[in-house]
């Protein structure tokens, strides 16, 4: 089973949507699909999470870096006739059969 991911669109977001992962444009129907207020991706998207004190210290002194996987999802949309952009939207992992992202739960990055 391929891990999938979901991203909640901001409240009041209206199409057309322009979706970017790490700045790379995504194509609806090919890279993602829209279901209600949710963008569904047929790939696993992950965020790096918080960097601990020691890792941050090592990075500060240029001793070590961080090479973990990290995805950032940005969406350009319309709201009340104006163009808007939401950056760094919350990513939710979907696992298991029937996990289609339509459960109505709010994602942590929902705006």
N, C-alpha and C positions, 0 to 999 in steps of 0.2 A: 504494500500500500504506500503510495506516494504522500509524504507530508504536505499539507496545504496550509494556507494562511488567509486571514481575513483582516481587513482594515475598515473601520467605521468612517463614513463620510461625516463632515461637520454638519451640525443642525442647520437646516435651511439651504444646504448646497443643492444647486440646480445644474442639470447638464447644459452644455457639453462639459465633460470632465477631461482634463489632460492629466495623466498619471505618470509619475516619474519614480523610479527606484534608483537611488544613488545618482540622481541627475540624468538617468537614461530614460528617454520616453518609452512608455509601454503602449501596446496596441490592444484596444478592447476586442474581445473575442479570441484573441491569440494569446495574450499574456495574462489577462484578467477578464472577469465578467462582473456586471453590476447586478445585485439582487437587493432591492429596496434601498437602504442606506449603507449597504455593505459592498466593498470591493472584495471579490474572491480571487485568490491567486492559486494556480495549480503548482506552486512551488513553495518550498519552506523559506520563509523570511525570518530572520532573527535579528535581535538587537544585542549589542555587546553588554549592556548592563553597566552597573557602576564599576568603576576602577578602584581597587583597594588602595589604602594608604601607601603600602610598599611599592606597588606597581607604579603608582603616580610619582613617587619619589624617584624611582629608577628612571622613569621617563623624563622627569624634570632635569636630572643630571646627565641625560643622554647616555645612560648605561644600557637601557633596554627599551624596547618598544612594545606595542601591543599588536598582535597579528590575528586577532579573533575575527570571525565573520561578523559583519554589521551591515544591516540594510536600513536605509532611511526612505520612507515613502512620503512624497509630496504630491499634492493635488491642486490643480488650478480649476476653478469652478465659478459659476455665477450665483449671486445672491442678491435678490431685490434689484436686479438690473445692473449690478456692479460686478466687475471681475475681482475675485479673491484668490488668495493662495494660502493653503494650510501646509505647514512643514512638519516633518518628524511625527507623523500620525502614529498612533499606537497600533502595534501588530499583535494579532491573536493567532495562536496556533490552532489548527483544526485537525483533530485526529479521530480516526474511527469512522465507520460507515454512517451516513446520514448527517455528518457534520458539515452542514451547508452554510453556516454563518447566519442563518435567518432566525436565530433564537431571540433576537431583540435585546440581547445583553449589550451594555455599553462597554466600549474598550477604554483602557486607561487614558489614551491620548485623545479621546473624543472632545471636540471643541464646538 
